[in-house]
Amino acid sequence: MATIPQLTPTQVAAETSARVLDVREPDEVATGAIAGSTNIPLGELAARQGELDTDTPIITVCQSGRRSQKAAEALSAAGYEVSNLDGGMNAWTEYGKPVA
């Protein structure tokens, strides 16, 4: 299994070419998300991964980084270029990054 790169909130905020994929449940996303992110809950990812472009790098995010790590591993195995937001939205807000 490939090692998934772990990005800091600062690295994610500076990234302009990747698609941010939020794998939290809709009620969690409603409390705040990274602007421009796409929400596909982890439980729906296998059925909906065709909505993601294999030519665009993906950064996965969840609340703490655990679910998004699972999502990143699954997407990596399916041929996507993927990295994970280390610490998830908890880290994002601790770093003072904006939420939408």
N, C-alpha and C positions, 0 to 999 in steps of 0.2 A: 504494500500500500504506500502511495506517495505521501511524503510529509507535506502538510498543508501550511503555507506561510501564515504567520500570525502578525497582523498589523496593529499598530497603535491607533488611537483615535486621530492623532495628528496626521499620520500617514493616510488614513482613509479620507480625512477632510481635504487633503491635498490631491487626492486621486481624481482625475477628470475623465479618464477613458473607461473606467470600470463601471459595471452596473451593481448597485448595492441591493442585495436581496435579503429582505427581512423575513425570517422564518417563524416569527412569533404569531400567536393567534390574533385575530382582528381586535379583540377587546384590549389586548396589550398594546397593539399598534396605536389604538385610539388615545392612549395616554402620552404619546409622543414618539415620533420616528425621525429618522434622518431624511431631510428634504430630498425628494426625488427618488427615494427608495421604492422598490417593488415588493409587495407583500404576497408571499405564497407560504402559508403555514407548513411547517415541516411534514405534518401528516398528509398533505396534499402534493408534496413536491414530486414524488415518483410519477403521479398521474399528470402533473402540469409542467414537468421540466421541458417539454417541447415548446413552451412559451419563451424559453430563454435561448438567446443566440449563442451558438457554440464559438463564434468568432469574437465575442466580447468578453473580456475578463469579468469575473464575478467576485464580489466581496460579500460573504455571508455574515449576517448579524442576527442575534437574538437578545435576550435579556442579560445573560451572564456569559455567553460564549460556548455553552455545552451543546445546545441543539444546533446552533449554527456550525459547530465543528462536525457534527454528524452529517449535516446537509452538505458541507464542503467536501467531506470524504466521499459521499455518494455522487456528487457532481463531478469530482475529480475522476472517479472510477468510470464515469460515463463520458469522459473525454473533454470536460470543460477545464479552462484555466481558472483556478479559484483560490482565494485566500479568505481568511477569517478575521473578523474584528475581535482581537484579544480582549476579553472582559465584557464584550457586548455593550448593550445600551447603558449598563451600570458604569462602565469605564467612560463611555462617550459623555455622559452627563457629569461625571467626576472631573473630566478634562474641561468642562464648561463649553462643550460644543453645542450648537443650536439644535433644537428639535422642532419639527413641523407639527 
